[in-house]
Amino acid sequence: MANITSRVFAAMQNLDIAALSTYPSHEIRPVLPSLVRMSLLSPLDNTESSMESRKQILAVLIGIEVVNSIVSYLQVNYHELEQELKKELQARQKSVYFEGQQHEFGLQTGIALGFERADVTRKVRVVLSEIFNIQWQLSDQKTFLQSEILDDGIYLEEVVDILCIALAELPSLLNILELADALVHVQNGQRIICALVANFPDCYRDVVTHIILNCDEESNEGKLKLSLLMALNEMNPSQALPTRSICVEILKVPSFMLKLCLKFPEDLVAFLTGMLLGNDQNVRTWFAIYIRSSQKRKSDALNLVRVELLQQLQKNIQKSLNPGNGEDYTVQGVVLMRLYCALRGIAGLKFNDDEVNMLTQLVTSRPQPTQSGLRFVSLALCMLIACPSLVSTTALENKSVEWLQWLIKEDKFFGRKSDTSASLGEMLLLLAIHFHSNQITAISELVCSTLAMKIPIRPNSTNRIKQVFTQDLFTEQVVASHAVRVPVTPNLNANISGYLSVHCIHQLLKSRAFLKHKVPIKLWIYKQICNSVRPVHPVMPALIEVYVNSLIVPNPLGKVNVDHMHKPFSETEILHI
């Protein structure tokens, strides 16, 4: 029996008889039972279009010899057969040791040979009894099932014909969902189920949902069902995205879900980002647990996804290496960095060497001084802190130090020339201040708010990047002297978001860094107060309070050289404010 092709399934789904008529007979052979039944049953309406469709179906069936045998299955007395089968089911329920009553069917020579010699009614009875026998074995928790007529490919076409007709004629005894549960354990069960679904295409979603709902990926049965799901999807690729949504909705078969994602690589990054950074906590937790466990098992689905993501990362890096081509890589670069941060921080993904090298190359690229460029380097800076593996070796660390030094020297970024209120300079200073005062919680908050995700940042994982900031880049004296040169924020108010120069000055005042290194700060604070408007920025009252405290008690712990004192505002300055 030929496998169901996607075009045949689509034609059956849309009842496109014109398309079916153009396909070779061996390709449409599995769906002949439905076509034959449609051609013989009286239509519900006698409209011209329905009569025309019937003629088209008959035209397709003409000349196909096997149609006659399918017609004979439709002539069986199914009412009488139903009564017999119900008696058989009752007998099975009464006796635990019920054996298939082959002798009643006159099959003393064996079920396969007897099936060949039996008349039409007996053939139907034998096939249905075999189905019941499989279901009974499953209820008895037998895992390895054998069926002489179902395992042998010779009888597949006839079996499918019988089951398709029986499903329509015996709805009280047969259900396509129960059939799928039983047949998935049989050698050729996958092909039979696909053929049944192709004959009843309106059941596709129900069958797929049922299999997903009852699939445990870890079990042997689950692996059979995953294989069946892939076969069903190959048969109906247009439903890949809705099927993926079903997986997410009922939180099942994540590996199958990822394989569906790989069919749409252009949508992969957006989908994974939504899974890990979306609003649904249950989805996020479920997917994160899957990624953690899949790393240990080396899941093929996760590995394939990582390979695809790496390829997309590589393409983005290629764009960054060719700035002259006019393509802006920073927007997609930001998306990729956020995804990898989420995979690392939320799902616990451990980057391999290729990923580390590629990510480091992306993070340390040097974009143009645009708003998207500023956003890119801000996230890149946070990623260096959030993903310590990016500075895990001396070579990687040197590359990061070189990039950070470029950031500090690059006036386009360090100043405020990208038309945004928040500056990268303030962010660098604030990070340096926090590293000097060992405020990992504050660093974590800054990184998490910039990345727009909650990820854990542990003190021991930041040791290397802390050393880079405090020893290689920003000594405390450099921080203090840099801070006063940062311009004040014009029209500072509570509606301005981001990390501003006022945050840096506030932290340095709290740590008494200006006093310690004899850096005058009065003029900067005075200018910022004059450049503040309502509603008042929440840091301003705290800034003034710390400044006043430093005037009253300049050396509370005796650790600061009191040779230098901050100067208070004069009366004229206060009146001017």
C-alpha positions in Angstrom: 0.0 0.0 0.0 1.3 3.4 -1.0 1.8 6.0 1.7 -0.6 8.9 1.8 0.9 11.9 0.0 0.2 15.5 1.1 -1.5 16.4 -2.1 -3.9 13.4 -1.9 -4.8 14.4 1.7 -5.3 18.0 0.7 -7.6 16.9 -2.1 -9.6 14.7 0.2 -9.8 17.5 2.8 -11.2 19.9 0.2 -13.0 17.3 -1.7 -11.1 18.3 -4.8 -12.2 15.5 -7.1 -10.7 17.3 -10.1 -7.2 17.1 -8.5 -7.7 13.5 -7.5 -8.5 12.6 -11.1 -5.1 13.8 -12.2 -3.2 11.6 -9.7 -2.1 8.0 -10.6 -4.3 5.2 -9.4 -1.7 3.8 -7.0 -1.5 7.2 -5.2 -5.2 7.4 -4.6 -5.6 3.7 -3.8 -5.6 4.2 0.1 -8.6 6.7 -0.1 -10.7 4.6 -2.5 -13.0 3.3 0.3 -14.3 6.8 1.0 -14.6 7.7 -2.7 -16.5 4.4 -3.4 -18.8 5.0 -0.4 -19.5 8.6 -1.5 -20.3 7.4 -5.0 -22.8 4.8 -3.9 -24.6 6.6 -1.0 -27.7 8.7 -1.8 -26.8 12.4 -1.5 -28.5 14.5 1.1 -29.4 17.0 -1.5 -30.1 16.6 -5.2 -28.6 19.8 -6.3 -26.8 20.1 -9.6 -23.5 20.6 -7.9 -23.8 17.5 -5.8 -24.8 15.4 -8.8 -21.8 16.8 -10.7 -19.5 15.9 -7.9 -20.8 12.4 -7.8 -20.2 12.1 -11.6 -16.6 13.3 -11.1 -16.1 10.7 -8.4 -17.5 7.9 -10.6 -15.2 9.1 -13.4 -12.2 8.7 -11.1 -13.3 5.2 -10.0 -13.9 3.9 -13.5 -11.2 1.5 -14.6 -9.9 0.7 -11.1 -10.5 -3.0 -10.6 -10.3 -3.0 -6.8 -13.4 -0.8 -6.6 -15.6 -3.9 -7.1 -14.1 -5.6 -4.0 -14.7 -2.4 -2.0 -18.3 -2.3 -3.2 -18.7 -5.8 -1.9 -17.7 -4.7 1.7 -20.5 -2.1 1.5 -23.0 -4.9 0.8 -22.3 -6.8 4.1 -25.2 -6.9 6.6 -23.6 -4.7 9.2 -26.6 -4.8 11.5 -26.3 -8.5 11.9 -22.6 -8.3 12.2 -22.9 -5.7 14.9 -24.9 -8.1 17.0 -22.4 -10.8 16.6 -19.5 -8.5 17.5 -21.3 -7.3 20.6 -21.7 -10.9 21.7 -18.0 -11.4 21.2 -17.1 -8.4 23.2 -19.4 -9.6 26.0 -17.6 -12.9 26.0 -14.3 -11.2 26.2 -15.4 -9.2 29.2 -16.7 -12.3 31.0 -13.7 -14.5 30.4 -10.2 -13.4 31.1 -8.9 -16.3 29.1 -11.0 -15.7 26.0 -9.3 -16.8 22.9 -10.0 -15.5 19.4 -12.7 -17.9 18.0 -11.0 -18.6 14.7 -12.8 -21.9 14.3 -16.2 -20.2 14.3 -15.1 -18.3 11.2 -14.0 -21.6 9.5 -10.3 -20.5 9.7 -8.9 -23.8 10.9 -6.0 -23.4 8.5 -4.7 -20.3 10.2 -5.9 -16.8 10.3 -3.9 -15.5 7.3 -4.7 -18.3 4.9 -8.2 -18.5 6.1 -8.6 -14.7 5.6 -7.6 -15.1 2.0 -10.2 -17.9 1.4 -13.0 -16.4 3.5 -16.0 -14.7 2.0 -16.5 -10.9 2.4 -18.5 -11.0 5.6 -16.0 -13.3 7.3 -13.2 -11.1 6.2 -14.8 -8.1 7.9 -15.5 -10.2 11.0 -11.9 -11.4 11.2 -10.4 -8.0 10.8 -12.6 -6.5 13.5 -12.0 -9.4 15.8 -8.3 -8.8 15.4 -8.8 -5.2 16.4 -10.7 -6.2 19.5 -8.0 -8.8 20.3 -5.3 -6.1 20.1 -7.4 -3.8 22.3 -7.8 -6.7 24.8 -4.1 -7.3 24.8 -3.4 -3.7 25.5 -5.9 -3.7 28.4 -3.9 -6.6 29.7 -0.8 -4.4 29.5 1.0 -6.4 26.9 3.6 -4.1 25.2 4.6 -6.2 22.2 1.7 -7.0 20.0 1.5 -9.3 16.9 -1.2 -9.8 14.4 -0.8 -12.1 11.5 -3.0 -10.1 9.1 -2.0 -6.6 10.3 1.7 -7.2 10.4 1.9 -8.6 6.8 1.9 -5.8 4.2 0.1 -8.1 1.7 -3.2 -7.6 3.4 -2.9 -3.9 4.3 -5.0 -2.5 1.5 -7.9 -4.9 2.3 -7.6 -4.2 6.0 -7.8 -0.4 5.4 -10.8 -0.9 3.1 -12.6 -3.0 5.7 -11.8 -0.6 8.6 -12.8 2.5 6.6 -16.2 1.0 5.7 -16.6 -0.4 9.3 -15.9 2.9 10.9 -18.7 4.5 8.9 -21.1 1.6 9.3 -20.5 0.6 12.9 -20.1 3.9 14.8 -21.3 2.3 18.1 -18.5 -0.3 18.0 -15.6 1.5 16.3 -14.0 4.8 17.1 -11.1 6.2 15.1 -9.4 7.5 18.3 -9.6 4.0 20.0 -8.4 2.5 16.7 -5.4 4.8 16.7 -4.5 3.8 20.3 -4.6 0.2 19.4 -3.0 0.2 15.9 0.0 2.3 16.9 1.4 -0.8 18.6 1.2 -3.0 15.5 4.0 -3.2 12.9 2.1 -1.5 10.1 -0.3 0.4 12.4 1.2 3.8 11.5 0.4 3.4 7.8 -3.1 2.1 8.6 -3.9 5.0 10.9 -2.7 7.5 8.3 -4.9 5.9 5.7 -7.9 5.9 8.0 -7.4 9.6 8.7 -7.0 10.3 5.0 -10.4 8.7 4.4 -11.9 10.8 7.2 -9.9 14.0 6.9 -12.2 15.9 9.2 -11.0 13.7 12.1 -7.4 14.8 11.6 -7.3 17.4 14.4 -9.2 15.1 16.8 -6.8 12.2 16.2 -3.7 14.4 16.6 -4.9 16.1 19.7 -5.8 12.7 21.2 -2.4 11.2 20.5 -0.6 14.3 21.9 -2.7 14.2 25.0 -1.9 10.6 25.7 1.7 10.6 24.7 4.6 10.1 27.1 7.8 10.8 25.2 9.9 8.8 27.6 8.1 5.4 27.2 8.3 3.0 24.3 4.7 3.6 23.5 5.4 7.3 23.4 8.1 6.9 20.9 5.7 5.0 18.6 3.2 7.8 19.0 5.8 10.4 18.2 6.6 8.6 15.0 2.9 8.5 14.2 2.6 12.2 14.9 5.4 12.9 12.5 3.8 10.7 9.8 0.5 12.5 10.2 2.2 15.8 10.0 4.1 14.8 6.8 0.7 13.8 5.4 -0.9 17.2 6.3 2.0 19.8 6.5 -0.4 22.7 6.4 -1.5 21.9 9.9 2.0 22.0 11.4 1.5 25.4 13.1 -1.9 24.6 14.6 -0.5 21.3 15.8 2.4 23.1 17.4 -0.2 25.3 19.2 -1.9 22.2 20.5 1.3 21.0 22.0 1.8 24.3 23.8 -1.8 24.5 24.9 -1.8 21.1 26.6 1.9 21.1 27.5 2.8 17.8 25.9 5.4 16.3 23.5 7.9 19.2 23.4 10.3 17.3 21.2 7.6 16.9 18.5 6.8 20.6 19.0 10.4 21.6 18.3 10.6 19.4 15.2 7.5 21.2 13.9 9.3 24.5 14.6 12.2 23.4 12.4 9.8 23.3 9.4 9.5 27.1 9.8 13.0 28.2 10.6 12.1 31.9 10.0 9.7 31.7 12.9 11.9 29.7 15.3 13.5 32.5 17.2 10.2 34.3 17.7 8.5 31.1 18.9 11.2 30.1 21.4 11.4 33.7 22.7 7.6 33.6 23.3 7.9 30.3 25.1 10.6 31.5 27.5 9.7 35.2 27.8 5.9 35.1 27.3 3.3 35.8 30.0 2.3 32.2 30.6 4.3 31.0 33.6 3.2 27.3 33.1 4.5 27.3 29.6 7.8 28.8 30.6 8.3 26.4 33.4 7.3 23.3 31.3 9.6 24.3 28.4 12.5 25.2 30.7 12.3 21.8 32.5 12.3 20.1 29.1 15.4 21.9 28.0 17.2 21.1 31.2 16.3 17.4 31.0 17.0 17.2 27.3 20.6 18.4 27.7 21.3 15.3 29.9 19.6 13.0 27.4 21.1 14.7 24.4 17.7 15.0 22.8 17.9 15.0 19.0 15.1 17.7 18.7 17.0 20.1 21.0 20.2 19.5 19.2 18.6 20.2 15.8 17.1 23.4 17.2 20.6 24.5 18.5 22.1 23.8 15.1 19.5 25.9 13.4 19.9 28.8 15.9 23.6 28.7 15.4 23.2 29.0 11.7 20.9 32.0 12.2 23.5 33.5 14.6 26.2 33.0 12.0 24.2 34.7 9.3 23.7 37.7 11.7 27.4 37.8 12.4 28.1 37.8 8.6 26.0 41.0 8.3 27.9 42.6 11.1 31.2 41.9 9.3 29.9 43.6 6.2 28.6 47.0 7.4 28.9 48.4 3.9 26.0 46.3 2.6 23.5 48.6 4.3 21.8 45.8 6.3 21.2 46.5 10.0 22.1 43.5 12.0 21.5 45.0 15.4 17.7 44.5 15.6 17.9 40.7 14.9 21.1 40.6 17.0 19.2 42.0 20.0 16.5 39.3 19.5 19.1 36.5 19.3 20.9 37.8 22.4 17.8 37.9 24.4 16.8 34.4 23.4 20.2 33.0 24.3 20.1 34.9 27.6 16.7 33.3 28.3 17.9 29.9 27.3 20.9 30.3 29.6 19.2 32.0 32.5 15.7 30.6 32.5 16.1 27.2 30.9 19.7 26.5 32.2 21.1 25.7 28.7 24.9 25.3 28.8 26.5 26.8 25.8 28.8 24.6 23.7 32.1 25.9 22.3 30.6 26.9 19.0 27.8 28.8 20.6 30.2 30.6 23.0 32.5 31.6 20.1 29.7 32.8 17.9 27.9 34.7 20.8 31.2 36.4 21.8 31.7 37.4 18.2 28.2 38.9 18.1 28.4 40.6 21.5 31.7 42.2 20.8 30.7 43.6 17.3 30.8 47.3 16.9 27.5 48.7 15.5 26.7 52.2 14.2 25.7 54.9 16.7 22.0 54.6 16.2 19.2 54.0 18.7 19.2 50.3 17.7 23.0 50.3 18.0 22.8 51.7 21.5 20.2 49.1 22.4 22.4 46.4 21.0 25.5 47.3 23.0 23.5 47.8 26.2 22.2 44.2 25.8 25.6 42.9 24.8 27.0 44.5 28.0 24.4 42.8 30.1 24.9 39.5 28.3 28.5 39.5 29.3 27.4 39.7 32.9 24.5 37.3 32.6 26.4 34.6 30.7 29.8 34.1 32.4 30.8 31.4 29.9 31.4 34.3 27.4 34.5 35.3 29.4 35.4 31.8 30.6 38.9 31.8 28.9 41.7 34.3 28.7 41.2 34.7 24.9 37.5 35.4 25.3 38.2 37.7 28.3 40.7 39.7 26.3 38.3 40.1 23.4 35.6 41.4 25.8 38.1 43.8 27.5 39.1 45.2 24.1 35.4 45.7 23.2 34.6 47.4 26.5 37.6 49.7 26.1 36.3 50.6 22.7 32.9 51.4 24.3 34.5 53.7 26.8 36.6 55.5 24.3 33.8 55.7 21.7 32.3 59.1 22.2 29.3 58.3 20.0 28.2 55.8 22.5 29.7 57.1 25.7 28.2 60.5 25.2 24.6 60.9 24.2 24.6 61.1 20.4 22.1 58.4 19.6 19.1 60.7 20.4 18.1 58.9 23.6 17.7 60.1 27.1 19.6 57.2 28.7 23.3 56.9 27.9 25.5 53.8 27.7 28.1 55.8 29.6 25.9 56.1 32.6 25.2 52.4 32.5 28.9 51.5 32.3 29.6 53.8 35.3 26.7 52.4 37.3 27.9 48.8 36.7 31.5 49.8 37.7 30.2 51.5 40.9 28.2 48.4 41.8 31.1 46.1 41.2 33.3 48.3 43.3 30.9 48.2 46.2 30.1 44.5 45.5 26.4 45.1 45.1 25.5 42.0 43.1 21.8 42.4 43.8 21.9 45.9 42.2 23.8 44.6 39.2 21.3 41.8 38.9 18.4 44.2 38.9 20.1 46.4 36.3 20.9 43.5 34.0 17.5 41.9 34.4 15.7 45.2 33.7 17.8 45.9 30.6 17.3 42.4 29.2 13.6 42.5 30.3 13.7 39.1 31.9 14.2 37.7 35.4 17.4 35.5 35.5 19.6 34.5 38.3 23.0 36.2 38.6 25.2 34.6 41.2 28.2 36.3 42.9 30.7 33.6 42.1 29.8 33.7 38.4 30.5 37.4 38.1 34.0 37.2 39.6 35.8 37.3 36.2 33.7 40.2 34.7 34.0 42.0 38.1 37.8 41.9 37.8 37.6 43.2 34.3 35.5 46.2 35.4 37.3 47.1 38.7 40.9 46.4 37.7 41.2 46.6 33.9 38.7 49.3 33.1 37.3 51.4 35.9 39.3 51.9 39.1 37.4 53.8 41.7 39.2 57.0 40.9 38.5 56.7 37.2 34.8 56.1 38.0 34.7 59.2 40.2 36.5 61.5 37.7 34.4 60.2 34.8 31.1 60.7 36.6 31.4 64.4 37.0 32.2 64.8 33.3 29.0 63.1 32.3 26.5 65.8 31.3 23.4 66.3 33.4 20.0 65.1 32.1 18.0 68.0 30.7 14.5 68.4 32.0 14.9 65.4 34.3 11.6 64.1 35.5 9.9 60.9 36.7 8.8 60.0 33.1 12.3 59.5 31.9 13.3 55.8 32.1 16.6 54.1 31.8 19.9 54.4 33.6 20.9 58.1 33.9 23.8 60.0 35.2 21.9 60.8 38.4 21.9 57.1 39.3 25.7 57.0 39.0 26.3 60.2 41.1 23.9 59.0 43.7 25.7 55.7 44.1 29.1 57.4 44.2 28.0 59.8 46.8 26.7 57.0 49.0 30.0 55.2 48.8 31.9 58.5 49.6 34.0 58.0 46.4 34.1 61.7 45.6 35.4 62.6 49.0 37.9 59.8 49.0 39.4 60.9 45.6 38.9 64.6 46.1 36.5 65.1 43.2 34.3 68.2 43.5 30.7 67.4 42.8 28.8 70.4 44.0 28.5 72.1 40.5 27.2 68.9 38.9 24.5 68.4 41.5 23.5 72.1 41.3 23.2 71.9 37.5 21.1 68.7 37.7 18.7 70.3 40.3 18.3 73.3 38.0 17.6 70.9 35.1 14.9 69.1 37.0 11.2 69.5 36.3 8.0 68.0 37.7 7.1 65.2 38.3 10.3 64.9 40.3 12.5 62.0 39.4 12.5 59.5 42.3 16.3 59.5 42.6 16.6 63.3 43.1 15.3 63.5 46.7 17.7 60.6 47.6 20.6 62.3 45.8 20.0 65.6 47.7 19.7 63.7 51.0 23.0 61.9 50.5 24.7 65.1 49.5 23.5 66.9 52.5 24.6 64.0 54.8 28.0 64.1 53.3 28.3 67.8 54.2 27.1 67.2 57.8 28.9 63.9 58.5 31.7 63.7 55.8 33.5 60.8 57.5 31.0 58.6 59.4 33.3 55.5 59.5 36.6 57.2 59.6 37.7 55.7 56.3 37.7 58.9 54.2 40.4 61.5 54.0 38.7 64.6 55.4 41.3 66.9 53.8 38.7 67.3 51.0 35.2 68.5 51.8 32.2 69.0 49.6 31.1 72.6 49.4 27.6 73.5 50.3 25.3 75.7 48.1 25.5 79.4 48.7 22.4 81.4 49.6 22.4 82.9 46.1 22.4 79.5 44.5 19.6 78.2 46.7 17.5 81.3 46.0 18.2 80.8 42.2 16.9 77.2 42.4 
